[in-house]
Amino acid sequence: MSQSLSYRDAGVDINAGESLVEKIKPFAKRTMRPEVLGDLGGFGALVEISQKYRQPVLVSGTDGVGTKLKLAFEWDKHDTIGIDLVAMSVNDILVQGAEPLFFLDYFACGKLDVEQAAVVIKGIATGCEQSGCALIGGETAEMPDMYPEGEYDLAGFAVGVVEKEQIINGGHIKAGDVVLGLASNGIHSNGYSLVRKIIERAQPDLNAQFTNGKTLKEAILAPTRLYVKPILATLQQFTIKGMAHITGGGISENVPRILPANTVAAIDAHSWPLPKLFQWLQQAGNIDTQEMYRTFNCGIGMVLIVEANEAKAVQQFLQQEGESVYQLGHIRPRQGAEHQTQIN
């Protein structure tokens, strides 16, 4: 008679999964909002919509972290990658004026390392705390032979709510409006396939002091900035006509996503300082300047478009909220079929 097999013999440890759930419960608990009904661990998570909304519209988004994960594996640094995961989704739904309500994560691996997974999910909870949304659940998938040892994949899902009449879609943007840029923390979570290629070619000393007391390695892995709380506070005081989260496609390709077809964002390349990290990437990779703008955020993680007569006040308010803000340029009429972002 053949030996009896268990799920553990096939490479899946149910006890490890249960241990992880217990470890992450305190992290998740700190993110709870009054709208959340029930505790972590059910088959589904229940969230009611606050009665402060008269015509609530749900806004959802999903994303991952991309090949930045490869560097997290290689450098064995997992404590901030969860912040990246949250930021990629909540910053996206924010641009339509939505307040993030809740977040769910998907963590997949070949063999579950409880301590490693707990560090990652603690980072996810930190990102949720910083953006005011509840971490209400997720999925941990242990799939033997699917992932190399020590590696995992992440996906995140965010849902927010906005009053129907306050949805931001860029439809009222016109010539003469001002383009503001909020500083990024670094590369954020896009362009890392190129970053890894540059590192491979340049072979830099990753542990050398680079900028602001950080090593080059730390600068490269700096987590994506969360803009939720300062921008929601701004929306209580001012009208923002359009917002663009600068992700894949950089400044050049993301700003047109919110512009009316007959307008162009004319951006002055000298209106903000190009951070040292992007200077290094450009030099080490011998990258054309326009290619930089369509690949990386180049130091600007979020773009806002506002009325000219409110631009200064909005800038000052966001600075009081802790943001570094630059007047990047203005909106002008489009000439023919020209590209809708012109950076000169």
N, C-alpha and C positions, 0 to 999 in steps of 0.2 A: 504494500500500500504506500502511495506517495505521501510525502510529508505535507501536513496541513499548512496552507499559506495564509498570511495576514496582509492587510493593507500596508503595514510597515515593511514587510518583505518586498513589496512592490515599490518601495521608496517613498511612501507617504506616511507621515507621522501625525496622526490625529491629535495625540497628546500635545505635540509641539504647537499645533494650531490653537488648541484651547489655552495653552500657556500664554501665547501671544495676545489673545483676546483679553486675558486678565491683566497683562502688563500694560496694555494701551488704554484700558478703561479710565484710569485717572487723567490721562492726557485729554481724552475726548470729553470727559466731564467738564473740564475747564472751558470748553468752547460752547457749552450749551446756551441756547436762547429760549426765552419763554414760550416761543411758538412750538418747540419740539415736545412731542408726546411720547412717553416711553423711554426705555433705556437701550443702550448698545447691545446687540446680540440677537435681536429678533430677525424674522425672515424679511421684514420690510420696516422702513423707518417712517414714522408719522409726523407730519409738520402741518400746522394750521397757518393760515394767512392772517396776519394782524388786521384788526378792524380799523386801524388808522388809515388803511387804503380804501378809497371809494370805488375805484375801478382798477383793481390790481391786475397787472399783466406779468406773467412769469417769463423770465429770461434765463436760458440755459446755455451752458458751454462745457466743452470737454477738450482735454489736451493731455499731452505727456511731457516729458522732459527732453526727449531726443537723445543724441549721442553724447550729451554732457554726462550721461550715466556712465559711459565708457571710462571717463576720467575719474569719476567717483570710485569705480571698481579698481582702476589701476593705482590710484593714490589712497585707497582705503579710507575715504572720507564720506560719510553718509549722513551727517547731522543736519545739513542744510538743503539737501536735494528735495526734501519734502516741501520746503518753503517754495522752491521753484515750481513744484507741481501745483500747489494751490494758486500761486500768483498767475500762472499761465491761463487759468480758467477764470478766476475772479476779476482780474484786470480786464479780460475780454468782455465780460457781461457788464462791467462797470461803465464801459464807454457808451452804453445805451441808457445810462442813468440808473441802472439797477443796483439796489442794495443786496449784496449776497446774503442768502438765508441759510443755505446748508451746502455741505460738500461731502462727497463720497470718494473713496479711493479704491483702486484695484492694484494689488501687489502680487506679482507672479514670479515664481522662482522654480528651480529644479529641486533643491532640497532646502527646506526652511531652516534658516539660522535665526532663532528667536531673538537673540540679542541684536543682531544686525537689523532685522525687520523692525524691532521696537525703536531703535534709533531713528530709522527712516520715518516711521509713523509719528514719532514724537515731533519731528520736524514738520510733518503735515499739520499736526495739531497747533504748533507754533504759528504756522502760516494762517490757519483758521482764526486763531486768537487775534492776530494782528489785523485781520480783515473783518472781524466781527461776525463771522459765519460759523455755524455749528458743524462739527464733524459728527455726522449722525450714523455712519456705517461705512461698510466697504466689503471687499472680498480679498481673502488671501488664498491664492491658488498654488498648491505645491504640485508641480508636474515634472516628474523624473524624466531625464533625457531631453527635456525641451530647452534648458538653459545650462551654460557652463557653471561649474562649481563657483560659488561666491557671487554670482551675477543674478540680477532680477530685472523685471520691467515694471514700470509704473504708468498708470493712467488715472486721471482725475475728472470729476464731474461736479459742476457747480450749478446751483439754481438760485436765482435772485428774483426780486420783485420790484416793479416800478409802477407808479401811477400812470394810467394810460395817456393822460394829457401831458405828461412830463417825459415821455419817451424822447430820447435824443437820437436823431437819425441824420443830421447834417442838412436837412432839407431847406433850412432858412439861411444857410451860409451864402454870403454875397461878397462881391468885390469891395475892398476896403476893410474887411474884418481882419483881425490880428491873429497871428499864429504864435502860440506860446508853447514852450517845450519844458517838460519836467525832467530833471537829471535822472539818469539810470544809476544803478549800483555797479555796473560793469557790463559784461557781455549778456547777462541774463540767461536765456535758455534757447538761443538760436544761433546758428552759424558754427556749431561745434565740430561738424565734419571738417570744415575748413580750418578751424582752430587746431584740431588734432594734427592735420596735415602740416600746418606751420610749425608746430612743436616738433614733429618728426623731422622736418627739414632743418630747423634752426638748432635743435639740440641745446636749448638754453639751460642755465642752472636754475631749476625751478624753485629751489629753496633759498635763493639769494634774496636779500631785501630789495623790494621793487618800488613800492609807493605807499605812502600813508602808513608806514609801519607794517605793511603786509609783504609777504613773499610773492613771487610771481605766481606760484601755485595757488595761493590764497586769493589773489586778485582774479585769477581765471575762474575759480569756483565760487566766487561771491554770489550769493543767492539773488534771484530776481526781486526787484523792489515792489512792494505792495502799495498801491496808490489809493486804496479804497477809502480809508477814513478821511484823509485830507480832501479828497475830491467830493465825497458826500457832504462834508462840511461846507465846501465851496458852493455846492448846488443849493444849500439852504439860503445863501446870501446873493448869488449871482446866477445869470443865465449863461450856460455853456452851450454853444450852438452845435459843436461837434467834437468828438474825441477819437483818437486813434492810438491803440496800444501798439508800440513798435516792436514787432516780433519778426517772424520769418519774412524776408523781403525788405527788411530795414525801413528807413525813413521813406525812401523813394516809392516803395510799393504799398505801404500801409496807409499813408495819408490820403491818397486818391479814393480809398474805399468809403470815405465819408463826404467827399466833395460832389456838389452838383456837376453835371457833365460840362457846363459852360464856364467852369472856374479852374484856376490854377493856384497852388500854394507856392508863392515865390519866397524861397528861404535863403537867407544870407549865411553862407558857410562860415563866416567869421563872427557870427552873433553868439556863439557859445564856444568854450574851449574844448578841443578834442582831447579827451583824457589820455594819459600816458599809456594805458593798456592798449588803446586802439592805435596810437602812434607806433607802438612796438609791433602789433599785429601787421600793420600796413608795411612797415619797413622790413620785418622778418619774412613776410610773405610776398613782398614786391607786388602789392595789390594796388590796382588803379583806384583813384579817389572815388569815382562814380560807382565802382564795384563795391567799395566800402559802404557807401550809402544805401545800396540795394541788398546788402548782406547783413550788416550789423546795425545796432541802434546808434553806434558812434557817440554814446554819452547822453542820448535823449530817449527815455523809456516810454514817455507818454506825451502826445501832442494834443493841445486844446485850441479850439478856435472860438474867439469871443468878439463882441462888438468893440470897435476901436475905442469908444469912450469909456469902456469898462476895463480895458486891458491892464492898465496900471494898477487899478484897485484889486483885480483878480490876482495879479502877480504878487502884490504885497500881502494879500490874505494867505496865499499858498506858502509864501516864505515864512509867515508867522506860524503856519502849520508844520514847518520843518522841511519844506521842499526847497530845492534850488531850482529857480525858474528863470527862463530866458525868453526874450521876445525874438523869435526866430525870423519873422518876416510878416507877410500879409497875403491876403487873397486878391487876385486880379482876374480880369476876364481872360478866357482861354483863346488862344489864336490857332485856329484850324484844329488839327488833330495832335497838337503837341502833348507831350507827357504832362500829367497833372501835378507832378512835383518837380519844380525847377530849383536845384540847389547850386548856387553860384557864389 
